[in-house]
Amino acid sequence: MQPPVPEPEPEPDPLQPESENWSLEEALAKMADDTTRLSAAVRLVRLSDTLPLCVPDPLPLKIARRLRVVALSDTLWALGLAAPDDQRLAGLVLIDSAGEITLPMMGVEEEIALLCRAEDAELFPHLLLLPGQVFVLGDELQSALVAKSPRGLRFDLLYEDDYPYVALLWRIPRAATDETRGEPVELARYNWDPYELAFAGPLSDKLPDPPGGLFELDLELSEALIPVGGVLPEPPAIETPRVKPDENEPTPY
């Protein structure tokens, strides 16, 4: 007879129970300590009028265990749910040095936006990624890159030789005779220029052939784009309005 297998001990609650009674001043003071920072961040959210995705009320233990707090600067923290790779945060909440709570995304965007925290924000910025849009998270939230066409474009943060860049990916429509269709391909890369505080990369360029065609970013909404390389899209056709002749003007013949 096999001896009984002991049940694993339950993981402890990552939040200190006493944090429910901390005042605003106490919670802010606890943010300076690594051991109490998470509890303090959750308490600051509770003291605000917000109900973010990452801190529901009540807060289930399985969600509390996924909560992380990261410093974005000396005066700004981010609270969110760790993604599967534990390198990105979802359901983002921003907390400033006064305990003010800000939700950079609302509604559906709050559910799908991912924070990519930079190791050195002076060399490469903190990013907030949506499938078709990249935001730079600094003193303000700036719309950096916005995909325009075709459908299926997606931004992601990738690395080459340990240096990050933003890649524009596209899932080629699947063809019945081609098993490789449906796999995402990298269409373009956008490298950060720390002096210009912008991404350098193509505004538009060719799609893989077949099916051919072009992809394009929205130049007006891509506030941190320096167009480099690629193919410039055709300017819109300008129709010259027809001038209606003046009935009182004599004919030229």
N, C-alpha and C positions, 0 to 999 in steps of 0.2 A: 504494500500500500504506500503510495506516494505521500510524502508529508505535505500538508497544506501550504500553498503558496501565499505568502503574506501579501496583503493588499498594499499598493503603494500609498505612501502618505500624501494627503492632499496638499497641493501647493498653497503656500500662505497668501493671504490677501496682500497685494503690493501697496495698499493704502493704509496709513495709520488711522485706526478708529478715532483717535482723539482729534484728528484734523477737522472733523465735522463741526467742532466748536471754535476753531481758530477765527480770530477777527481778521479784517483786511490787513492790518499792520503786521499781525503775527504771520499770516500766510506769505506776505511779501518778504519778511525776514527769513522764513524757511526756504524761500526760493534760492538762497545762496548756498544751501547745504545739499550735497549730492544725495544724501539718504532721505531727505524730506521733500525734495523738489517736486516729485510727481504728486504727492499728496497735496502740496501747497498749490500747484497748478490747478488741480481738480477743485480745490476749495475756492480759489479765485473765480473759477467758472460758476460755481454754485452761488457765489455772492453777487454775481452779475445777473442781468435779466435775459441772458442767452441760454439756449438749450441746443448746443451743437450736436452733430451726429456722433462724435466720439465720446461724449459724456451724457448719455441718456439718464433719465431719472425714472425709476431706480437704475443703478449701474450694475449690470451683471458681472460676476467675477471673471468670466471668460473674456469680456471686453476690457475690464480693468487690467488684466494681465498683458493685453496688447498695447496699452498706453505707453507712450514715450514722450519725453520732454527734451528738446534740443535748443541750444543757444544759437540765435542767428546773429546777434551782436551783443555788445555790452549792456544794451537796454531793451532787448527784444528776445522773447522765447517763442517757440512753437510747440504746441501740444497736439498730438494726433495718434492715430492707430498705425502700428508698424505693419508695413506690407510684408508679403511672404519672404522677400529677400532681406527684410529687417534694415534696409537702407533708405527706404522712402516712407513718408507718412501720408495717411489719408485722413479725411474728415478734419481738416486743419483748423486750429484755433491759434490766434496770435495773442500774446500777453506782453504788455509793455511794462516799464519799470514802475509805473504808478498802479499797476494791477488792472489796467483797462483791457477789456476783452474785445477782440475783433474777429469776425468771420470773413475771411477774404473771398469765400465762395458761398453761394446760397443755392438751395434747391437741389436739382439733379447734379449741377456742377460740383457741389460740396461732396457728393458721393463718389465722383470719378476723378477729381483733381488729386494729383500727387505732388507732394513737396520733395524736391531733390536738394538736400542741403549741401552747400559747397564746403570743402575743407578750408579754403582761403577765399573769402568773398571779394578780396581786392584783385585776385587773379581771374576768378570765374564766379559768377553770381549764384545766389540761391534761386532756384527755378520752381515755378508752379506749373505742372504740365496737365493740359487737357489733351484729348486725342488730336484735335485740330488747331491747338493754340498753345503758345508758350508765353508765360508771364515771367518777368524778372521781379523778384521780391527784394526790394531795398527799402529805402525810406517810404516809398509808395509802391503800389502794385502797377507795373507797366506792361501793357500788351506789346510783347516783343516780336512775335512771329505768328501769323495767322494764315492757315491754308485756305485757298479759294476753290480750286478745282484740280482734278476731278474728285468725285466721291471716293472715300476710302483712304485718303491721305492721313498719316498719323505721325506725330512727333515723338521722339524718344531721346533719352540721354544715354549716349554710348561713350566708349573710351578707346583711345588708341595710344599705346605706350604710356598708359596711366594718365593721359591727359583727356579731359572730357570735351565732348562736342555734341551739338544737337543734330540728330539725323532726321531727315524726312523719309518716312517709310511708306510703301504702297503695296497693297495686296493685289497682285495681278489677278484679274478675273479668271476663274477656273474654266478650262476647256476640257471637254469629255475625252479628248485624245492625248492630253498632256498631263502627266501625273504631278509635274512641278508647279502647275498653276495653283494659286491660292497661297503660296508662300510669300511672306513679306520681303520686299527688296528695298535696298537703300537707294533712294533717288538722288539725294543731295545731302551735303553736310554744311553746317553753319558753325563757324569758329568764332569764339568770343574775342573781341578786341578790347582789352582793358583800358586802352587810352581813349578810344572812341565811344566806349560803353555801348557797344552794339555788336550784332552778329553779322559776319560777312559771308555771303553765299548767294546763290542764284535766286532771282525773283521768279524766273520761269526757265524751264528746260524740257528736253524731250523725255517722253516716257519710253520704257523698254519697247522694242519693236519685235514682233507684234504686241499690242495693237497699235502702237504709234500714238501720235498726238503729243500734247504738252501738259505739264503740270504748272500751276501758277499760285503764288502767294498774293495776298491782298496787300498792296503797297500802302494804302491809306491807313489800314489798321495795324500793319507791322511797323510799330513805332521805333523798333531797335534793329532795323535791317539796313545793312549796307549792300546794295545789289552788286554782286561780283560774279562774272562769268555767266554761263547759261545762255539762254535765248530770250531776247526782249520780245514780249508779246506784241502782236500787231495793234497799232492804235485804232480806236474805234473810228469807223467811217463817219465823216462829217458831211451831211447833206446840205447843199446850198439851197436856201429857200428861193422858190420862184417868185419873182416880183410881178405883181399884177399891174398891167399897164394902166396909166391914167387915161380915163375916157376923154378928158378935156384936152389932152396933149395931141397935137396934130401928127398924123402919120408921116414917117420919113420919106414918103414917095408920093 
